[in-house]
Amino acid sequence: MVAADGAVAADEPGFTVRDPRITEASGLAASRAHPGVYWTHNDSANAAEVFAVDGATGRTLATVTLAGVAGRDLEAVSVGPDGDLYVGDIGDNLGGTWPHVWIYRFAEPAELADTTVEPAVHTVRYADGPRDAESLAVHPGTGRVYIVGKREGGDGLYAGPEELSTEGVNTFTRVADVDLWATDAAFSPDGSRLAVRSYFGGRMYAWEDGGPREIGRLPVPIQRQGESLAFTPDGRTVLFGSEGEGEEVRAEELSGELLPEDARRADEEAGETAGGGSGGAGDDGGRDVDGDGVSLGGAGLAIALAVWIALRGGRRRRGD
């Protein structure tokens, strides 16, 4: 339960965004340097800023302004094993017509205070042509950057070079299919799971030999416009964010095979049962489950889809 001041009970991760400037939150990532803090940002036609948000109160603790970049369509943020923040300026509301996009990279601030940084700029191009994308994830072990394309009906997972360069173009190559209209992605802290969400559902993948193997559906909550997700630092919970002022970031615990390997191993060593089957929304308990993994009754799904279509129709195109 979220209290009036945005605080939540200690055993209930999740928070309500309190900052009135954050109205089109499109990315979410847990801080490595500051426990309990999450990084987020707005998307297109907003200032190139990244906000440090307190995961207990939902209040903004610091604003990092990115100098020297326009921030055409910021869509994702991830924290790498090097402690750097990677911000994906990878959206393309023109349907995949921009010849290149960018990733901005800067060190996570040691102290939480308003600051301005000049990020490293990595120019990105896809080997098989331009595309819209909203999902970027940095593997916590290898540091390699991955992008998931956003095309209705599904797209692909693209791997960047082993190391990004600030000179020339970084070509991202398709390494797997992703059967989702993806709006965000994140690796678990141990690197054994890749979560990918869409507006109303998602998939969990086991990360094996440098690639994904689908293992189940994510327990994605119904939100106004589901745009972001992040693992909590222990890997046991996924947080789901949405656009809109004062939006609640919802927490969903993982179980069964959806749990990252470190968490599963810890449970086994403690003699506990982590849960059976694929867990999460894949274990629907007799309820209807949509193709992306949201558990709903038929009427509930119809209402949710109607609300989403109405909202999408009323939004300005720039906010995609």
Phi, psi and omega in degrees: 000133178267126180282173183299330181270006178092356180283157178230161177296152185301329182266011180233082178298153184128158183198166174252129180291124186260344186282118181294347177283338184268094183243344180228050181302125187232001178211157182205135179206139178285135177292144172268329185272338187230098181305136178083004181250142179233140178265138177212174183196162172275169179257221195300150176064024174241166179297149178282083183227148175237135186250135172266116186247134178289120181288354177265320184250341184079009182268147180285128181261335181197151175237124178255118178265131181268113183274147174081006178230148181279328184068064186298312180202080179291126186232347185202154176219143179212151178252126182273170179295343177278359181083005178272149170268136178245117181249121184269110172269069195241000178288155179211088182290355177269013173081027178087052181241347178284129185293337178207161177229186185222155167239128178258137187226132177206156182290137176299128182301139179290330178237146181269100177206153178302133183206165175238133180233154173254103187284157167291142183245121179249116178279134186237137173224148179265141184298330183251024173107162184299155178198157172281144178207147178229005189235123178224136179217135178256126181292130185288350178259308185271338184077006180285143184260136179234146177232139175251124179291155180243097174228134180301127183099351177117156182213216184226165172263127184244131179258134175277177175297165182303325176227131177285146179244149174268358179250134180073206185243138175264115182270125177260131186247137180293126181241347180196158174272146174230115186272060180211153168273078197288135176245347173189162180210155178202144171273148172291158182303331179270357178079006184270350181226144172238120178257134178230130180244160169237192182298321186235014180188192181181173179228150172248138180237139167280135181263109186229128178053040176077019180208167184267145170230118184295133182234347180172179181266144175280145177278073185279127178283161174284126179224165183300310175209090185294113187239344189216161172204157177203146171281146167288160185301335178275354177077001186270347186223145173247132176262137182240126181248164183220158173286161178117148180289136178067031182284145177274129172272115188267143180250135177229123179285147178262155178209171178058220184289343178292335179296138174300157186299321180299318180291320179296318180296319179296321178294318179296319179294331179274358179075022181261159175261120183281343182124157184257171176064204181277347176069183177057213184288346177290336177267084195273356176059031177090359179275160175290140179233128180282173187297337180264356173103023176262126180277117183210153166285164181302316180295319180298318180295318180297317179296314181300316181294321179296317178297316182297316181297319179296317180294317180298321180293329183271347181282151172289143184303329184296339185273005180300000000 
